């Protein structure tokens, strides 16, 4: 049994699907990191405003 699915149309579709899922996962990760950085900065600003 060959583990490589690169056979004809099915293999191409599988490869495209895997690449698309990988890209979406990376995109979601980047968005989450950006959102968290903005949120942390916002919380720090709010904490500083409460102190003064």
Contact map, one row per residue, 1 for C-alpha under 8 A:
1110000000000000000000000000000000000000000000000000
1111100000000000000000000000000000000000000000000000
1111100000000000000000000000000000000000000000000000
0111110000000000000000000000000000000000000000000000
0111111001100100000000000000000000000000000000000000
0001111101110010000000000000000000000000000000000000
0000111111110000000000000000000000000000000000000000
0000011111110000000000000000000000000000000000000000
0000001111111000000000000000000000000000000000000000
0000111111111100000000000000000000000000000000000000
0000111111111110000000000000000000000000000000000000
0000011111111111000000000000000000000000000000000000
0000000011111111100000000000000000000000000000000000
0000100001111111110000000000000000000000000000000000
0000010000111111111000000000000000000000000000000000
0000000000011111111100000000000000000000000000000000
0000000000001111111110000000000000000000000000000000
0000000000000111111111000000000000000000000000000000
0000000000000011111111100000000000000000000000000000
0000000000000001111111110000000000000000000000000000
0000000000000000111111111000000000000000000000000000
0000000000000000011111111100000000000000000000000000
0000000000000000001111111110000000000000000000000000
0000000000000000000111111111000000000000000000000000
0000000000000000000011111111100000000000000000000000
0000000000000000000001111111110000000000000000000000
0000000000000000000000111111111000000000000000000000
0000000000000000000000011111111100000000000000000000
0000000000000000000000001111111110000000000000000000
0000000000000000000000000111111111000000000000000000
0000000000000000000000000011111111100000000000000000
0000000000000000000000000001111111110000000000000000
0000000000000000000000000000111111111000000000000000
0000000000000000000000000000011111111100000000000000
0000000000000000000000000000001111111110000000000000
0000000000000000000000000000000111111111000000000000
0000000000000000000000000000000011111111100000000000
0000000000000000000000000000000001111111110000000000
0000000000000000000000000000000000111111111000000000
0000000000000000000000000000000000011111111100000000
0000000000000000000000000000000000001111111110000000
0000000000000000000000000000000000000111111111000000
0000000000000000000000000000000000000011111111100000
0000000000000000000000000000000000000001111111110000
0000000000000000000000000000000000000000111111111000
0000000000000000000000000000000000000000011111111100
0000000000000000000000000000000000000000001111111110
0000000000000000000000000000000000000000000111111111
0000000000000000000000000000000000000000000011111111
0000000000000000000000000000000000000000000001111111
0000000000000000000000000000000000000000000000111111
0000000000000000000000000000000000000000000000011111
